[in-house]
Amino acid sequence: MSKEQLLLKIEQKRNELVEIVLKHGFTAEPTIKVSQDLDGLLNQYNTGNDQKSLSN
């Protein structure tokens, strides 16, 4: 997945998280699930950037 595609998925997941928080609250199970999904995408993005900086 390209960096641009990953950034798009992160933005979409962030928007989804905002909607779910407004609907269910911060501690609801759906909120936690989407938050964990977003964390995974952010970790994937950061790991990719770390790998690129190490290879330079």
mmCIF file of the N, C-alpha and C atoms, coordinates in Angstrom:
data_MODEL
# 
_entry.id   MODEL 
# 
loop_
_atom_site.group_PDB 
_atom_site.id 
_atom_site.type_symbol 
_atom_site.label_atom_id 
_atom_site.label_alt_id 
_atom_site.label_comp_id 
_atom_site.label_asym_id 
_atom_site.label_entity_id 
_atom_site.label_seq_id 
_atom_site.pdbx_PDB_ins_code 
_atom_site.Cartn_x 
_atom_site.Cartn_y 
_atom_site.Cartn_z 
_atom_site.occupancy 
_atom_site.B_iso_or_equiv 
_atom_site.pdbx_formal_charge 
_atom_site.auth_seq_id 
_atom_site.auth_comp_id 
_atom_site.auth_asym_id 
_atom_site.auth_atom_id 
_atom_site.pdbx_PDB_model_num 
ATOM 1   N N  . MET A 1 1  ? 0.850   -1.170 0.000  1.00 0.00 ? 1  MET A N  1 
ATOM 2   C CA . MET A 1 1  ? 0.000   0.000  0.000  1.00 0.00 ? 1  MET A CA 1 
ATOM 3   C C  . MET A 1 1  ? 0.899   1.238  0.000  1.00 0.00 ? 1  MET A C  1 
ATOM 4   N N  . SER A 1 2  ? 0.591   2.199  -0.857 1.00 0.00 ? 2  SER A N  1 
ATOM 5   C CA . SER A 1 2  ? 1.405   3.404  -0.935 1.00 0.00 ? 2  SER A CA 1 
ATOM 6   C C  . SER A 1 2  ? 1.155   4.300  0.285  1.00 0.00 ? 2  SER A C  1 
ATOM 7   N N  . LYS A 1 3  ? 2.074   5.214  0.491  1.00 0.00 ? 3  LYS A N  1 
ATOM 8   C CA . LYS A 1 3  ? 1.959   6.156  1.598  1.00 0.00 ? 3  LYS A CA 1 
ATOM 9   C C  . LYS A 1 3  ? 0.673   6.979  1.463  1.00 0.00 ? 3  LYS A C  1 
ATOM 10  N N  . GLU A 1 4  ? 0.344   7.390  0.252  1.00 0.00 ? 4  GLU A N  1 
ATOM 11  C CA . GLU A 1 4  ? -0.857  8.187  0.015  1.00 0.00 ? 4  GLU A CA 1 
ATOM 12  C C  . GLU A 1 4  ? -2.121  7.386  0.328  1.00 0.00 ? 4  GLU A C  1 
ATOM 13  N N  . GLN A 1 5  ? -2.134  6.127  -0.067 1.00 0.00 ? 5  GLN A N  1 
ATOM 14  C CA . GLN A 1 5  ? -3.291  5.267  0.219  1.00 0.00 ? 5  GLN A CA 1 
ATOM 15  C C  . GLN A 1 5  ? -3.460  5.073  1.714  1.00 0.00 ? 5  GLN A C  1 
ATOM 16  N N  . LEU A 1 6  ? -2.358  4.881  2.403  1.00 0.00 ? 6  LEU A N  1 
ATOM 17  C CA . LEU A 1 6  ? -2.393  4.692  3.848  1.00 0.00 ? 6  LEU A CA 1 
ATOM 18  C C  . LEU A 1 6  ? -2.880  5.959  4.548  1.00 0.00 ? 6  LEU A C  1 
ATOM 19  N N  . LEU A 1 7  ? -2.430  7.108  4.093  1.00 0.00 ? 7  LEU A N  1 
ATOM 20  C CA . LEU A 1 7  ? -2.894  8.369  4.673  1.00 0.00 ? 7  LEU A CA 1 
ATOM 21  C C  . LEU A 1 7  ? -4.394  8.556  4.449  1.00 0.00 ? 7  LEU A C  1 
ATOM 22  N N  . LEU A 1 8  ? -4.891  8.158  3.298  1.00 0.00 ? 8  LEU A N  1 
ATOM 23  C CA . LEU A 1 8  ? -6.314  8.241  3.017  1.00 0.00 ? 8  LEU A CA 1 
ATOM 24  C C  . LEU A 1 8  ? -7.101  7.325  3.953  1.00 0.00 ? 8  LEU A C  1 
ATOM 25  N N  . LYS A 1 9  ? -6.613  6.102  4.160  1.00 0.00 ? 9  LYS A N  1 
ATOM 26  C CA . LYS A 1 9  ? -7.287  5.172  5.073  1.00 0.00 ? 9  LYS A CA 1 
ATOM 27  C C  . LYS A 1 9  ? -7.276  5.709  6.500  1.00 0.00 ? 9  LYS A C  1 
ATOM 28  N N  . ILE A 1 10 ? -6.174  6.345  6.899  1.00 0.00 ? 10 ILE A N  1 
ATOM 29  C CA . ILE A 1 10 ? -6.079  6.925  8.241  1.00 0.00 ? 10 ILE A CA 1 
ATOM 30  C C  . ILE A 1 10 ? -7.117  8.031  8.399  1.00 0.00 ? 10 ILE A C  1 
ATOM 31  N N  . GLU A 1 11 ? -7.231  8.888  7.401  1.00 0.00 ? 11 GLU A N  1 
ATOM 32  C CA . GLU A 1 11 ? -8.205  9.982  7.473  1.00 0.00 ? 11 GLU A CA 1 
ATOM 33  C C  . GLU A 1 11 ? -9.636  9.449  7.516  1.00 0.00 ? 11 GLU A C  1 
ATOM 34  N N  . GLN A 1 12 ? -9.929  8.428  6.729  1.00 0.00 ? 12 GLN A N  1 
ATOM 35  C CA . GLN A 1 12 ? -11.263 7.826  6.736  1.00 0.00 ? 12 GLN A CA 1 
ATOM 36  C C  . GLN A 1 12 ? -11.580 7.201  8.090  1.00 0.00 ? 12 GLN A C  1 
ATOM 37  N N  . LYS A 1 13 ? -10.607 6.492  8.652  1.00 0.00 ? 13 LYS A N  1 
ATOM 38  C CA . LYS A 1 13 ? -10.810 5.848  9.952  1.00 0.00 ? 13 LYS A CA 1 
ATOM 39  C C  . LYS A 1 13 ? -10.970 6.897  11.047 1.00 0.00 ? 13 LYS A C  1 
ATOM 40  N N  . ARG A 1 14 ? -10.234 7.991  10.948 1.00 0.00 ? 14 ARG A N  1 
ATOM 41  C CA . ARG A 1 14 ? -10.355 9.076  11.921 1.00 0.00 ? 14 ARG A CA 1 
ATOM 42  C C  . ARG A 1 14 ? -11.760 9.677  11.880 1.00 0.00 ? 14 ARG A C  1 
ATOM 43  N N  . ASN A 1 15 ? -12.266 9.894  10.678 1.00 0.00 ? 15 ASN A N  1 
ATOM 44  C CA . ASN A 1 15 ? -13.629 10.422 10.537 1.00 0.00 ? 15 ASN A CA 1 
ATOM 45  C C  . ASN A 1 15 ? -14.661 9.436  11.085 1.00 0.00 ? 15 ASN A C  1 
ATOM 46  N N  . GLU A 1 16 ? -14.447 8.155  10.824 1.00 0.00 ? 16 GLU A N  1 
ATOM 47  C CA . GLU A 1 16 ? -15.343 7.123  11.357 1.00 0.00 ? 16 GLU A CA 1 
ATOM 48  C C  . GLU A 1 16 ? -15.330 7.146  12.885 1.00 0.00 ? 16 GLU A C  1 
ATOM 49  N N  . LEU A 1 17 ? -14.153 7.308  13.460 1.00 0.00 ? 17 LEU A N  1 
ATOM 50  C CA . LEU A 1 17 ? -14.028 7.347  14.919 1.00 0.00 ? 17 LEU A CA 1 
ATOM 51  C C  . LEU A 1 17 ? -14.802 8.524  15.503 1.00 0.00 ? 17 LEU A C  1 
ATOM 52  N N  . VAL A 1 18 ? -14.702 9.681  14.886 1.00 0.00 ? 18 VAL A N  1 
ATOM 53  C CA . VAL A 1 18 ? -15.432 10.857 15.374 1.00 0.00 ? 18 VAL A CA 1 
ATOM 54  C C  . VAL A 1 18 ? -16.932 10.587 15.366 1.00 0.00 ? 18 VAL A C  1 
ATOM 55  N N  . GLU A 1 19 ? -17.430 10.013 14.290 1.00 0.00 ? 19 GLU A N  1 
ATOM 56  C CA . GLU A 1 19 ? -18.865 9.716  14.193 1.00 0.00 ? 19 GLU A CA 1 
ATOM 57  C C  . GLU A 1 19 ? -19.305 8.730  15.270 1.00 0.00 ? 19 GLU A C  1 
ATOM 58  N N  . ILE A 1 20 ? -18.501 7.709  15.505 1.00 0.00 ? 20 ILE A N  1 
ATOM 59  C CA . ILE A 1 20 ? -18.860 6.691  16.491 1.00 0.00 ? 20 ILE A CA 1 
ATOM 60  C C  . ILE A 1 20 ? -18.812 7.260  17.908 1.00 0.00 ? 20 ILE A C  1 
ATOM 61  N N  . VAL A 1 21 ? -17.828 8.109  18.184 1.00 0.00 ? 21 VAL A N  1 
ATOM 62  C CA . VAL A 1 21 ? -17.752 8.743  19.503 1.00 0.00 ? 21 VAL A CA 1 
ATOM 63  C C  . VAL A 1 21 ? -18.993 9.588  19.750 1.00 0.00 ? 21 VAL A C  1 
ATOM 64  N N  . LEU A 1 22 ? -19.411 10.342 18.748 1.00 0.00 ? 22 LEU A N  1 
ATOM 65  C CA . LEU A 1 22 ? -20.599 11.188 18.911 1.00 0.00 ? 22 LEU A CA 1 
ATOM 66  C C  . LEU A 1 22 ? -21.853 10.352 19.146 1.00 0.00 ? 22 LEU A C  1 
ATOM 67  N N  . LYS A 1 23 ? -21.899 9.186  18.529 1.00 0.00 ? 23 LYS A N  1 
ATOM 68  C CA . LYS A 1 23 ? -23.075 8.332  18.637 1.00 0.00 ? 23 LYS A CA 1 
ATOM 69  C C  . LYS A 1 23 ? -23.068 7.471  19.898 1.00 0.00 ? 23 LYS A C  1 
ATOM 70  N N  . HIS A 1 24 ? -21.902 6.915  20.257 1.00 0.00 ? 24 HIS A N  1 
ATOM 71  C CA . HIS A 1 24 ? -21.834 5.918  21.330 1.00 0.00 ? 24 HIS A CA 1 
ATOM 72  C C  . HIS A 1 24 ? -21.061 6.363  22.570 1.00 0.00 ? 24 HIS A C  1 
ATOM 73  N N  . GLY A 1 25 ? -20.242 7.395  22.461 1.00 0.00 ? 25 GLY A N  1 
ATOM 74  C CA . GLY A 1 25 ? -19.417 7.815  23.584 1.00 0.00 ? 25 GLY A CA 1 
ATOM 75  C C  . GLY A 1 25 ? -18.006 7.241  23.497 1.00 0.00 ? 25 GLY A C  1 
ATOM 76  N N  . PHE A 1 26 ? -17.151 7.727  24.387 1.00 0.00 ? 26 PHE A N  1 
ATOM 77  C CA . PHE A 1 26 ? -15.728 7.376  24.337 1.00 0.00 ? 26 PHE A CA 1 
ATOM 78  C C  . PHE A 1 26 ? -15.414 5.953  24.769 1.00 0.00 ? 26 PHE A C  1 
ATOM 79  N N  . THR A 1 27 ? -16.202 5.387  25.660 1.00 0.00 ? 27 THR A N  1 
ATOM 80  C CA . THR A 1 27 ? -15.835 4.095  26.241 1.00 0.00 ? 27 THR A CA 1 
ATOM 81  C C  . THR A 1 27 ? -16.637 2.926  25.676 1.00 0.00 ? 27 THR A C  1 
ATOM 82  N N  . ALA A 1 28 ? -17.472 3.175  24.697 1.00 0.00 ? 28 ALA A N  1 
ATOM 83  C CA . ALA A 1 28 ? -18.285 2.103  24.111 1.00 0.00 ? 28 ALA A CA 1 
ATOM 84  C C  . ALA A 1 28 ? -17.409 1.152  23.294 1.00 0.00 ? 28 ALA A C  1 
ATOM 85  N N  . GLU A 1 29 ? -17.839 -0.077 23.208 1.00 0.00 ? 29 GLU A N  1 
ATOM 86  C CA . GLU A 1 29 ? -17.090 -1.112 22.492 1.00 0.00 ? 29 GLU A CA 1 
ATOM 87  C C  . GLU A 1 29 ? -16.809 -0.734 21.028 1.00 0.00 ? 29 GLU A C  1 
ATOM 88  N N  . PRO A 1 30 ? -17.806 -0.209 20.280 1.00 0.00 ? 30 PRO A N  1 
ATOM 89  C CA . PRO A 1 30 ? -17.505 0.164  18.890 1.00 0.00 ? 30 PRO A CA 1 
ATOM 90  C C  . PRO A 1 30 ? -16.430 1.255  18.790 1.00 0.00 ? 30 PRO A C  1 
ATOM 91  N N  . THR A 1 31 ? -16.430 2.176  19.741 1.00 0.00 ? 31 THR A N  1 
ATOM 92  C CA . THR A 1 31 ? -15.425 3.240  19.753 1.00 0.00 ? 31 THR A CA 1 
ATOM 93  C C  . THR A 1 31 ? -14.035 2.655  19.968 1.00 0.00 ? 31 THR A C  1 
ATOM 94  N N  . ILE A 1 32 ? -13.929 1.750  20.899 1.00 0.00 ? 32 ILE A N  1 
ATOM 95  C CA . ILE A 1 32 ? -12.640 1.138  21.201 1.00 0.00 ? 32 ILE A CA 1 
ATOM 96  C C  . ILE A 1 32 ? -12.125 0.347  19.993 1.00 0.00 ? 32 ILE A C  1 
ATOM 97  N N  . LYS A 1 33 ? -13.009 -0.382 19.324 1.00 0.00 ? 33 LYS A N  1 
ATOM 98  C CA . LYS A 1 33 ? -12.618 -1.171 18.152 1.00 0.00 ? 33 LYS A CA 1 
ATOM 99  C C  . LYS A 1 33 ? -12.075 -0.269 17.044 1.00 0.00 ? 33 LYS A C  1 
ATOM 100 N N  . VAL A 1 34 ? -12.794 0.795  16.736 1.00 0.00 ? 34 VAL A N  1 
ATOM 101 C CA . VAL A 1 34 ? -12.355 1.695  15.661 1.00 0.00 ? 34 VAL A CA 1 
ATOM 102 C C  . VAL A 1 34 ? -11.066 2.411  16.066 1.00 0.00 ? 34 VAL A C  1 
ATOM 103 N N  . SER A 1 35 ? -10.952 2.767  17.336 1.00 0.00 ? 35 SER A N  1 
ATOM 104 C CA . SER A 1 35 ? -9.735  3.402  17.827 1.00 0.00 ? 35 SER A CA 1 
ATOM 105 C C  . SER A 1 35 ? -8.527  2.465  17.673 1.00 0.00 ? 35 SER A C  1 
ATOM 106 N N  . GLN A 1 36 ? -8.719  1.201  17.969 1.00 0.00 ? 36 GLN A N  1 
ATOM 107 C CA . GLN A 1 36 ? -7.646  0.224  17.804 1.00 0.00 ? 36 GLN A CA 1 
ATOM 108 C C  . GLN A 1 36 ? -7.282  0.048  16.327 1.00 0.00 ? 36 GLN A C  1 
ATOM 109 N N  . ASP A 1 37 ? -8.287  0.073  15.467 1.00 0.00 ? 37 ASP A N  1 
ATOM 110 C CA . ASP A 1 37 ? -8.030  0.001  14.028 1.00 0.00 ? 37 ASP A CA 1 
ATOM 111 C C  . ASP A 1 37 ? -7.186  1.191  13.573 1.00 0.00 ? 37 ASP A C  1 
ATOM 112 N N  . LEU A 1 38 ? -7.555  2.375  14.055 1.00 0.00 ? 38 LEU A N  1 
ATOM 113 C CA . LEU A 1 38 ? -6.804  3.584  13.716 1.00 0.00 ? 38 LEU A CA 1 
ATOM 114 C C  . LEU A 1 38 ? -5.379  3.492  14.245 1.00 0.00 ? 38 LEU A C  1 
ATOM 115 N N  . ASP A 1 39 ? -5.219  3.005  15.465 1.00 0.00 ? 39 ASP A N  1 
ATOM 116 C CA . ASP A 1 39 ? -3.875  2.820  16.029 1.00 0.00 ? 39 ASP A CA 1 
ATOM 117 C C  . ASP A 1 39 ? -3.026  1.922  15.135 1.00 0.00 ? 39 ASP A C  1 
ATOM 118 N N  . GLY A 1 40 ? -3.626  0.857  14.647 1.00 0.00 ? 40 GLY A N  1 
ATOM 119 C CA . GLY A 1 40 ? -2.902  -0.058 13.767 1.00 0.00 ? 40 GLY A CA 1 
ATOM 120 C C  . GLY A 1 40 ? -2.454  0.620  12.486 1.00 0.00 ? 40 GLY A C  1 
ATOM 121 N N  . LEU A 1 41 ? -3.332  1.421  11.896 1.00 0.00 ? 41 LEU A N  1 
ATOM 122 C CA . LEU A 1 41 ? -2.968  2.145  10.669 1.00 0.00 ? 41 LEU A CA 1 
ATOM 123 C C  . LEU A 1 41 ? -1.855  3.155  10.943 1.00 0.00 ? 41 LEU A C  1 
ATOM 124 N N  . LEU A 1 42 ? -1.952  3.854  12.068 1.00 0.00 ? 42 LEU A N  1 
ATOM 125 C CA . LEU A 1 42 ? -0.913  4.822  12.420 1.00 0.00 ? 42 LEU A CA 1 
ATOM 126 C C  . LEU A 1 42 ? 0.421   4.133  12.681 1.00 0.00 ? 42 LEU A C  1 
ATOM 127 N N  . ASN A 1 43 ? 0.381   2.997  13.346 1.00 0.00 ? 43 ASN A N  1 
ATOM 128 C CA . ASN A 1 43 ? 1.612   2.237  13.578 1.00 0.00 ? 43 ASN A CA 1 
ATOM 129 C C  . ASN A 1 43 ? 2.221   1.777  12.254 1.00 0.00 ? 43 ASN A C  1 
ATOM 130 N N  . GLN A 1 44 ? 1.364   1.328  11.350 1.00 0.00 ? 44 GLN A N  1 
ATOM 131 C CA . GLN A 1 44 ? 1.823   0.897  10.031 1.00 0.00 ? 44 GLN A CA 1 
ATOM 132 C C  . GLN A 1 44 ? 2.484   2.067  9.298  1.00 0.00 ? 44 GLN A C  1 
ATOM 133 N N  . TYR A 1 45 ? 1.876   3.226  9.357  1.00 0.00 ? 45 TYR A N  1 
ATOM 134 C CA . TYR A 1 45 ? 2.436   4.417  8.714  1.00 0.00 ? 45 TYR A CA 1 
ATOM 135 C C  . TYR A 1 45 ? 3.781   4.783  9.340  1.00 0.00 ? 45 TYR A C  1 
ATOM 136 N N  . ASN A 1 46 ? 3.824   4.811  10.670 1.00 0.00 ? 46 ASN A N  1 
ATOM 137 C CA . ASN A 1 46 ? 5.066   5.182  11.360 1.00 0.00 ? 46 ASN A CA 1 
ATOM 138 C C  . ASN A 1 46 ? 6.169   4.174  11.126 1.00 0.00 ? 46 ASN A C  1 
ATOM 139 N N  . THR A 1 47 ? 5.848   2.904  11.101 1.00 0.00 ? 47 THR A N  1 
ATOM 140 C CA . THR A 1 47 ? 6.851   1.875  10.850 1.00 0.00 ? 47 THR A CA 1 
ATOM 141 C C  . THR A 1 47 ? 7.426   2.022  9.449  1.00 0.00 ? 47 THR A C  1 
ATOM 142 N N  . GLY A 1 48 ? 6.563   2.314  8.494  1.00 0.00 ? 48 GLY A N  1 
ATOM 143 C CA . GLY A 1 48 ? 7.026   2.532  7.127  1.00 0.00 ? 48 GLY A CA 1 
ATOM 144 C C  . GLY A 1 48 ? 7.965   3.710  7.030  1.00 0.00 ? 48 GLY A C  1 
ATOM 145 N N  . ASN A 1 49 ? 7.647   4.779  7.736  1.00 0.00 ? 49 ASN A N  1 
ATOM 146 C CA . ASN A 1 49 ? 8.520   5.952  7.732  1.00 0.00 ? 49 ASN A CA 1 
ATOM 147 C C  . ASN A 1 49 ? 9.826   5.661  8.437  1.00 0.00 ? 49 ASN A C  1 
ATOM 148 N N  . ASP A 1 50 ? 9.791   4.896  9.518  1.00 0.00 ? 50 ASP A N  1 
ATOM 149 C CA . ASP A 1 50 ? 11.023  4.540  10.226 1.00 0.00 ? 50 ASP A CA 1 
ATOM 150 C C  . ASP A 1 50 ? 11.935  3.711  9.332  1.00 0.00 ? 50 ASP A C  1 
ATOM 151 N N  . GLN A 1 51 ? 11.367  2.775  8.588  1.00 0.00 ? 51 GLN A N  1 
ATOM 152 C CA . GLN A 1 51 ? 12.152  1.925  7.705  1.00 0.00 ? 51 GLN A CA 1 
ATOM 153 C C  . GLN A 1 51 ? 12.822  2.757  6.611  1.00 0.00 ? 51 GLN A C  1 
ATOM 154 N N  . LYS A 1 52 ? 12.120  3.736  6.079  1.00 0.00 ? 52 LYS A N  1 
ATOM 155 C CA . LYS A 1 52 ? 12.680  4.586  5.024  1.00 0.00 ? 52 LYS A CA 1 
ATOM 156 C C  . LYS A 1 52 ? 13.811  5.436  5.574  1.00 0.00 ? 52 LYS A C  1 
ATOM 157 N N  . SER A 1 53 ? 13.658  5.974  6.773  1.00 0.00 ? 53 SER A N  1 
ATOM 158 C CA . SER A 1 53 ? 14.703  6.822  7.332  1.00 0.00 ? 53 SER A CA 1 
ATOM 159 C C  . SER A 1 53 ? 15.943  5.997  7.689  1.00 0.00 ? 53 SER A C  1 
ATOM 160 N N  . LEU A 1 54 ? 15.762  4.740  8.064  1.00 0.00 ? 54 LEU A N  1 
ATOM 161 C CA . LEU A 1 54 ? 16.916  3.887  8.371  1.00 0.00 ? 54 LEU A CA 1 
ATOM 162 C C  . LEU A 1 54 ? 17.685  3.506  7.119  1.00 0.00 ? 54 LEU A C  1 
ATOM 163 N N  . SER A 1 55 ? 17.002  3.399  5.996  1.00 0.00 ? 55 SER A N  1 
ATOM 164 C CA . SER A 1 55 ? 17.678  2.976  4.766  1.00 0.00 ? 55 SER A CA 1 
ATOM 165 C C  . SER A 1 55 ? 18.390  4.130  4.087  1.00 0.00 ? 55 SER A C  1 
ATOM 166 N N  . ASN A 1 56 ? 18.144  5.369  4.512  1.00 0.00 ? 56 ASN A N  1 
ATOM 167 C CA . ASN A 1 56 ? 18.808  6.534  3.891  1.00 0.00 ? 56 ASN A CA 1 
ATOM 168 C C  . ASN A 1 56 ? 20.142  6.810  4.497  1.00 0.00 ? 56 ASN A C  1 
# 
